[in-house]
Amino acid sequence: MTDIEIARNTKLNKIEDIAKKCGLEDEEIEQYGKYKAKINEKAFKRLENKKNGKLVLVTAMSPTPLGEGKTTVSIAIADGLNKINKNSILALREPSLGPVFGIKGGATGGGKVQVAPMEDINLHFTGDIHAMTAANNLLSAIIDNHIYFGNELKIKKVTWKRCVDLNDRQLRKVNTGLSGEKNTIPREDGFDITVASEIMAILCLSKDINDLRTRLGNIIIGYNEDEKPVYAKDLKAEGAMTVLLKDAIDPNLVQSLEHTPCIIHGGPFANIAHGCNSIRATKLALKLGDYTITEAGFGSDLGAEKFLDIKCRKTNLAPDVVVIVATIKALKYHGGVKKEDIFKPANGAIEAGMDNLYRHVHNLKDEFGLNVIVALNRYNTDTEEELELVTKKLSEKNIDVSIVEGWAKGGEGAIDIAEKIVKLSEKKYNFKYIYEDNDDIKTKIEKVAKKVYGAIGVNYTDDAIANIEKINKLGKKNLPICIAKTQYSLSDDDKNLECKEPFAITVKDVSLRSGAEFIVVYTGKIMTMPGLPKIPAAEQIDIDDDGNIVGIF
């Protein structure tokens, strides 16, 4: 059966029963049908002083184009913990429509370990991302309207882009205001995918609705004739934007197929944004469960680094255990095998690809000082010989490892890793950031490039240097950095999969996200508006004669 058929044939519990299971009261949820709900501010206030449970972060080695199953493993671990009578809860990101209709498909797990209702979660869900799109584009409309009616703020350069939650490369650069109407000023504009919008980052990093409103007001929309920043609050836009996001700021409650509670909220990509679900979702989950399982996007060089250097810095949290998801196919891919051959036997390539996995283990264990375990996510194409080779290599280096078979067996296939996580979570750790707040911007970039990516240095374009200087003059150099980089390589070159030769990172541009309170650093060929592949997943998605959605994977 396909993932969607497995999900559809599983009987779900009513959402009020899931809420009760994780300790929420009736007045603390707002139901969106039988199987979805939002958790309101009353829950946050009641649980504010309750002790936190353990935090487990799931990340991965550098992935293949189809991903390595972080969400699948996250759900399997949570279900596995429940199988051994531990009170676990999931805190995951919301899927973007871009990948659903693009190359990766949905983001609700797979096989017997999924969160449900999977069609709803993958398609629109409770409307959070649409609300962010509307808030983003409302600000764009207000900016151009202000210019139309005389430009009192003397806006000279608009840096704020419009957005849409789809992969559409045609919109990366557009010309607007071409109607020829009096006072309409044509200008060059562009679109980002919504999950790369600063609105997404702001929502994910806001403590509450008041913090959200303040951050929205602090968005820099462009610069005036004196090259000083113009803020959204100068346009009096933050109030209306907050109104559009008043429901979106509340986390969403759903369940796994084994009825494990799951809070899903926020969905920034990790290659072009900070890659973590919302602070509100994670902090609430820590109050509701003894073990919170959360994930960070793509490999640990991206999502996990940003989770630790941005999210943990802003919340004073740290994971008790970090799980690194690895697959045989990813080891082959980063050991020199072409993507069309990754399911063919290639033990030599697996051994070569172990260097990539070792780097991710080193970063989290030695650079960040955390407890680490590798989850070897088993595919039905993996052989016993291949699995034994990887576990042997890891054991020789005293790296904890567990083969996870959640896709085929559900929570039963993750009991071993669940038991190991419980033991590992009791071990002390010495968490430390990669850089300090008072490091200058270049030092922060170079520390991440050298310590995390393994680069020998960093090169800067003239634009990047000029924008770093501009940020310094604004007194914002103490903010954390968010590096936009390819997910396929530890380097900034998506073709350099093995990273055998010494490499340097090239910083093409640097941009201040004043509302999100971090600095975006652009490297390589990274795009904030992806394109569709030659054969997009959208071609498979349809609705049958009975009204059932088909083709989501």
C-alpha positions in Angstrom: 0.0 0.0 0.0 1.1 3.6 -0.6 1.6 6.0 2.3 -1.7 7.7 1.7 -3.6 4.4 1.6 -1.9 3.3 4.9 -2.9 6.6 6.5 -6.5 6.4 5.2 -7.0 2.8 6.4 -5.9 3.7 10.0 -8.6 4.7 12.4 -7.6 7.9 14.2 -8.7 9.0 17.6 -10.7 12.2 17.9 -8.5 15.2 18.5 -10.1 16.0 21.9 -8.9 12.5 23.1 -5.4 13.3 21.9 -5.5 16.6 23.7 -6.6 14.9 26.9 -3.9 12.2 26.4 -1.1 14.9 26.5 -2.7 16.9 29.4 -4.5 19.7 27.6 -7.9 20.9 28.9 -11.0 21.4 26.8 -10.8 25.2 26.8 -7.2 25.1 25.6 -7.9 23.8 22.1 -9.8 25.1 19.2 -11.0 22.2 16.9 -10.5 22.2 13.2 -12.8 19.3 12.4 -12.4 15.8 14.0 -8.7 15.3 13.8 -7.0 18.7 14.0 -6.9 21.5 16.6 -5.1 24.6 17.5 -3.7 25.1 21.0 -4.5 28.5 22.4 -2.7 30.9 24.9 -4.5 29.4 27.9 -2.4 26.3 27.7 0.8 28.3 27.7 -0.2 30.3 30.8 -1.3 27.3 32.8 1.8 25.3 32.0 4.3 28.1 32.2 6.0 26.9 35.5 5.8 23.2 34.8 9.2 21.4 34.6 10.5 20.6 31.1 10.8 17.1 29.8 13.8 15.8 27.8 14.5 17.3 24.4 15.6 15.0 21.5 16.7 16.7 18.2 16.6 14.6 15.0 18.9 15.7 12.2 20.8 13.9 9.4 23.9 13.4 7.4 24.0 15.3 4.0 21.0 14.0 2.1 20.2 12.7 -1.4 17.6 14.7 -3.4 14.8 12.5 -2.0 15.7 13.1 1.7 16.7 10.5 4.2 13.6 10.2 6.3 14.1 12.5 9.3 10.4 13.0 9.8 9.8 9.2 9.5 12.5 8.5 12.1 11.2 11.2 14.4 7.7 9.7 14.4 9.1 6.2 14.8 11.2 7.3 17.8 8.1 8.9 19.5 6.0 5.9 18.8 8.8 3.6 20.0 9.1 5.6 23.3 5.4 5.1 23.8 5.9 1.4 23.2 8.2 1.2 26.2 5.8 3.2 28.3 7.5 6.6 28.1 5.3 9.7 27.6 6.5 11.2 24.3 5.3 14.0 22.1 6.4 15.2 18.6 7.1 18.8 17.7 7.5 19.0 13.9 7.5 21.5 11.0 4.6 22.2 8.7 4.9 21.0 5.1 5.3 23.6 2.3 3.3 23.1 -0.9 6.5 23.7 -2.8 8.0 20.2 -2.1 4.6 18.5 -2.1 4.1 19.4 -5.7 7.8 19.5 -6.5 10.5 16.8 -6.0 10.4 15.6 -2.3 6.7 15.1 -1.9 4.9 15.4 1.5 6.5 15.8 4.9 4.3 13.6 7.2 6.5 10.5 7.5 6.0 7.3 5.6 4.8 3.7 5.8 3.6 2.8 9.3 5.0 5.9 10.9 3.1 9.0 9.8 1.3 11.9 11.3 -2.3 12.3 10.2 -4.6 13.3 8.6 -1.7 13.3 6.1 -3.6 14.8 3.1 -4.8 17.8 5.3 -1.4 18.4 6.8 0.3 18.3 3.4 -2.3 20.4 1.7 -3.2 23.8 3.4 -3.5 22.2 6.9 -5.0 24.9 9.1 -4.0 27.8 6.8 -1.0 29.0 8.7 1.3 29.3 5.6 -1.5 31.0 3.7 -1.8 33.5 6.5 1.9 34.2 6.3 1.7 34.6 2.5 -1.1 37.1 3.0 0.7 39.1 5.7 3.9 39.2 3.6 2.0 40.4 0.5 -0.1 42.9 2.5 3.2 44.6 3.5 4.3 44.7 -0.2 0.9 46.3 -1.1 1.3 48.9 1.6 4.8 49.7 0.5 3.8 50.3 -3.2 0.7 52.2 -2.1 2.8 54.5 0.1 5.0 55.2 -2.9 2.0 55.8 -5.2 0.6 58.4 -2.8 3.7 60.6 -2.7 6.4 58.5 -0.9 6.5 60.6 2.2 9.2 58.3 3.7 11.4 59.0 0.6 11.8 55.2 0.0 14.5 54.9 -2.6 15.2 51.1 -2.6 12.7 48.4 -1.7 14.3 45.2 -0.5 11.1 43.5 0.6 9.8 40.8 -1.8 6.4 39.2 -2.4 6.0 35.5 -1.8 3.9 32.4 -2.7 4.1 28.9 -1.3 4.9 27.2 -4.5 8.1 26.4 -6.5 8.0 28.9 -9.4 11.3 30.0 -10.8 9.6 32.4 -13.2 8.8 34.7 -10.3 12.4 35.1 -9.0 12.6 38.4 -10.7 9.6 40.4 -12.0 8.7 43.9 -13.1 5.7 45.4 -11.4 3.6 48.6 -11.8 3.4 48.3 -15.6 -0.3 49.4 -15.9 0.7 52.8 -17.1 -1.7 54.5 -14.6 -0.8 58.0 -13.4 1.5 57.9 -10.3 2.2 54.2 -10.7 5.9 53.7 -10.6 7.3 50.6 -12.3 10.0 48.8 -10.4 11.8 45.5 -10.3 10.5 43.1 -7.7 10.7 39.3 -7.0 9.1 36.5 -5.2 10.4 34.2 -2.5 8.8 30.9 -1.5 6.7 31.6 1.6 8.8 29.4 3.8 11.8 31.6 3.0 9.9 34.8 4.0 11.0 36.7 7.0 7.4 36.4 8.2 7.9 32.6 8.6 11.1 33.1 10.6 9.4 35.8 12.8 6.4 33.6 13.5 8.7 30.6 14.4 10.9 32.8 16.8 8.1 34.8 18.5 7.3 34.2 22.1 3.7 35.4 21.9 1.5 37.7 19.9 3.0 40.9 21.4 6.5 39.7 20.5 5.2 38.9 17.0 3.8 42.4 16.6 7.0 44.0 17.7 9.1 41.9 15.3 6.8 42.5 12.4 7.2 46.3 13.0 11.0 45.9 13.0 11.1 44.4 9.5 13.3 46.5 7.2 11.4 47.0 3.9 14.1 49.1 2.2 16.2 52.2 2.4 15.5 55.9 2.0 17.4 58.6 0.1 19.8 58.9 3.0 20.5 55.1 2.9 18.8 54.7 6.2 16.5 51.7 6.8 12.7 52.1 6.5 10.8 49.8 8.8 7.3 48.2 8.5 6.3 50.2 11.6 7.1 53.4 9.7 4.3 52.4 7.3 2.0 51.5 10.3 1.7 48.0 8.8 2.5 45.8 11.8 -1.0 45.9 13.4 -2.8 44.6 10.3 -0.2 42.0 9.7 -0.5 40.7 13.3 -4.3 40.4 12.8 -3.7 38.2 9.8 -1.4 36.0 11.9 -3.5 35.9 15.1 -4.5 32.3 14.6 -1.4 31.2 12.8 0.7 31.9 15.9 -1.1 29.1 17.8 0.5 25.6 17.3 -1.5 22.8 15.7 -2.2 19.5 17.3 -2.6 16.2 15.4 -1.5 12.6 16.0 0.6 9.8 14.7 -0.9 6.6 13.3 -0.2 5.1 16.7 -2.0 8.0 18.4 1.2 9.8 19.7 0.4 13.5 20.1 2.1 15.7 17.6 2.4 19.5 17.6 3.1 20.8 14.1 3.9 24.5 13.7 6.1 26.6 11.4 8.1 25.3 8.4 11.1 27.3 7.3 13.5 25.4 5.0 17.0 24.9 6.4 18.9 25.5 3.2 17.4 29.0 2.7 16.1 29.8 6.2 16.6 28.5 9.8 14.9 25.1 9.4 13.2 24.6 12.7 9.6 24.5 13.9 8.3 27.3 16.2 9.7 28.1 19.6 6.2 28.1 20.9 5.6 24.5 19.7 8.8 23.1 21.1 8.5 24.9 24.5 4.9 23.7 24.8 5.7 20.1 23.9 8.4 20.1 26.6 5.7 20.9 29.2 3.4 18.2 27.9 5.7 15.2 27.4 8.5 13.6 29.2 10.3 13.2 25.9 9.9 15.8 23.1 11.1 14.7 19.7 11.7 17.5 17.2 13.6 17.8 13.9 15.7 20.3 12.1 15.9 20.5 8.3 18.3 18.8 6.0 21.8 17.8 7.3 23.2 18.8 10.6 25.4 21.4 8.9 22.2 23.3 8.1 19.2 22.6 10.3 21.0 21.4 13.4 23.6 24.2 13.4 20.8 26.8 13.2 18.7 25.0 15.8 21.6 25.1 18.2 23.1 28.5 17.3 19.9 30.4 16.7 16.9 28.7 18.3 18.7 27.4 21.4 20.5 30.7 21.9 17.1 32.5 21.9 15.4 30.0 24.3 18.2 28.8 26.6 17.3 25.3 25.6 19.7 22.5 24.5 18.9 18.9 23.3 19.6 16.1 25.7 20.2 13.8 22.7 20.8 14.4 19.1 19.9 11.7 16.6 21.7 11.7 13.2 19.7 9.9 10.5 21.8 8.0 8.0 20.8 5.8 5.1 22.7 3.3 2.9 21.7 5.3 -0.2 23.0 8.6 1.3 26.3 6.9 2.2 26.6 5.6 -1.4 25.6 9.0 -2.8 28.3 10.8 -0.8 30.8 8.1 -1.6 30.7 8.7 -5.3 27.7 6.8 -6.6 25.3 8.6 -9.1 21.8 9.1 -7.8 20.3 6.7 -10.3 22.6 3.9 -9.0 22.2 4.4 -5.2 20.1 1.3 -4.7 22.7 -1.0 -6.4 25.4 -2.8 -4.3 28.5 -0.6 -3.7 30.3 -1.4 -0.5 33.3 0.6 -1.4 31.2 3.7 -1.9 29.5 3.1 1.5 32.9 3.1 3.2 33.9 6.3 1.3 30.6 7.9 2.2 31.2 7.2 5.9 33.5 10.3 6.0 30.4 12.5 5.5 28.6 10.8 8.4 31.7 11.0 10.6 31.8 14.8 10.0 28.3 15.2 11.2 28.9 13.1 14.3 32.1 15.1 15.0 30.3 18.5 14.7 27.5 17.6 17.1 29.6 15.5 19.5 32.9 17.5 19.6 32.1 21.0 18.4 28.7 21.4 20.1 29.4 19.0 23.0 26.2 16.9 22.8 25.1 13.3 23.2 24.8 11.7 19.8 23.3 8.5 18.3 23.1 7.5 14.6 19.7 6.2 13.4 20.3 4.0 10.4 17.0 4.3 8.6 16.4 1.0 6.9 15.0 0.8 3.4 13.7 -2.5 1.9 16.5 -2.3 -0.7 19.2 -2.5 2.1 21.1 -5.8 2.5 22.1 -7.3 5.8 25.7 -7.0 4.6 25.4 -3.3 4.0 23.8 -2.6 7.4 26.4 -4.7 9.2 29.2 -2.8 7.5 27.9 0.5 8.6 27.2 -0.5 12.2 30.6 -2.2 12.5 32.4 1.0 11.2 30.5 3.2 13.7 31.1 0.8 16.6 34.8 0.8 15.9 34.7 4.6 16.5 32.6 4.2 19.7 29.6 5.9 18.0 26.2 4.8 19.2 24.0 3.4 16.5 20.6 1.8 16.0 18.9 0.3 13.0 15.4 1.9 12.7 12.7 0.0 10.9 9.8 2.3 11.6 8.6 2.5 8.0 7.9 -1.2 7.9 7.1 -2.0 11.6 5.9 1.3 13.1 6.9 2.0 16.8 7.9 -1.7 17.2 10.7 -1.0 14.7 12.2 1.8 16.9 12.2 0.2 20.3 15.9 -0.3 20.3 16.7 3.3 19.6 14.0 4.5 22.0 15.7 2.5 24.8 19.1 3.8 23.9 17.8 7.4 23.8 16.4 7.0 27.3 19.8 5.9 28.6 21.7 8.5 26.6 19.5 11.3 27.8 20.7 10.7 31.4 24.3 11.4 30.4 25.8 14.8 31.1 26.8 16.9 28.1 28.8 20.1 27.6 26.8 22.2 25.1 28.5 25.2 23.5 27.8 27.4 20.6 30.0 27.6 17.5 30.4 31.4 17.9 29.7 34.0 20.5 27.3 36.9 20.2 30.0 39.5 20.4 32.1 37.9 17.5 32.0 40.2 14.5 30.0 39.0 11.5 33.0 37.7 9.5 34.3 35.8 12.5 30.9 34.1 13.0 30.8 33.1 9.3 34.3 31.8 9.4 33.8 29.8 12.6 30.7 28.0 11.1 32.5 27.4 7.7 35.6 26.0 9.4 34.2 24.2 12.4 31.0 22.8 10.9 31.6 22.6 7.1 35.3 21.8 7.3 36.2 24.7 4.9 39.7 26.1 4.8 38.5 29.7 4.5 35.8 32.1 3.3 35.8 34.4 0.3 33.5 37.5 0.1 32.1 39.4 -2.9 32.2 43.2 -2.9 28.4 43.2 -2.3 28.8 41.0 0.8 31.5 43.2 2.3 29.5 46.4 1.6 26.4 44.9 3.3 28.4 43.6 6.3 29.6 47.1 6.8 26.1 48.5 6.5 24.9 46.0 9.2 27.8 47.0 11.4 26.8 50.7 11.1 23.3 49.8 12.2 24.7 48.3 15.4 23.3 44.8 14.5 26.6 42.8 14.3 25.7 40.9 17.6 22.9 39.0 16.0 23.3 35.3 15.1 23.9 34.3 11.5 21.7 32.1 9.2 23.7 30.7 6.3 21.9 29.9 3.1 23.8 27.0 1.5 23.2 23.8 -0.5 22.0 20.8 1.4 23.7 18.3 -0.8 27.3 19.1 0.2 29.2 20.2 3.3 30.7 22.8 0.9 28.7 25.5 -1.0 28.9 23.5 -4.3 26.1 21.0 -4.8 28.2 19.0 -7.1 31.1 18.6 -4.6 29.5 15.6 -2.8 32.5 13.9 -1.4 34.5 17.0 -0.4 37.8 15.2 -0.9 39.8 18.3 -1.7 40.2 21.4 0.5 37.5 23.9 -0.2 36.6 27.5 0.6 33.1 29.0 1.0 32.1 32.0 -1.1 29.7 34.5 0.5 27.8 36.2 -2.3 25.6 38.5 -0.2 24.6 39.3 3.4 21.2 40.6 4.5 19.8 41.8 7.8 16.5 40.3 9.0 15.8 42.8 11.7 12.4 41.4 12.6 13.6 37.8 12.9 16.7 39.1 14.6 19.3 37.3 12.6 21.6 37.9 9.6 21.2 35.8 6.4 24.4 34.9 4.6 24.0 33.7 1.0 26.5 31.3 -0.5 26.9 29.3 -3.7 23.9 29.1 -6.1 21.2 29.0 -3.4 17.8 30.4 -4.4 15.1 31.6 -2.1 12.5 30.7 -4.8 13.0 27.0 -5.9 11.9 25.7 -9.3 9.9 22.6 -10.2 11.8 19.5 -11.5 11.3 18.3 -15.1 8.7 15.8 -13.9 7.1 17.4 -10.8 5.2 15.4 -8.2 2.1 17.5 -9.1 1.7 15.3 -12.2 0.9 12.3 -10.0 -1.6 14.1 -7.6 -5.3 13.9 -8.4 -8.7 13.2 -6.9 -10.6 9.9 -7.7 -14.3 9.3 -8.4 -14.9 8.9 -4.6 -13.4 12.2 -3.8 -10.2 10.7 -2.3 -6.9 12.5 -3.0 -4.3 10.2 -4.7 -0.6 10.6 -5.6 0.8 12.3 -2.5 3.9 10.5 -1.3 
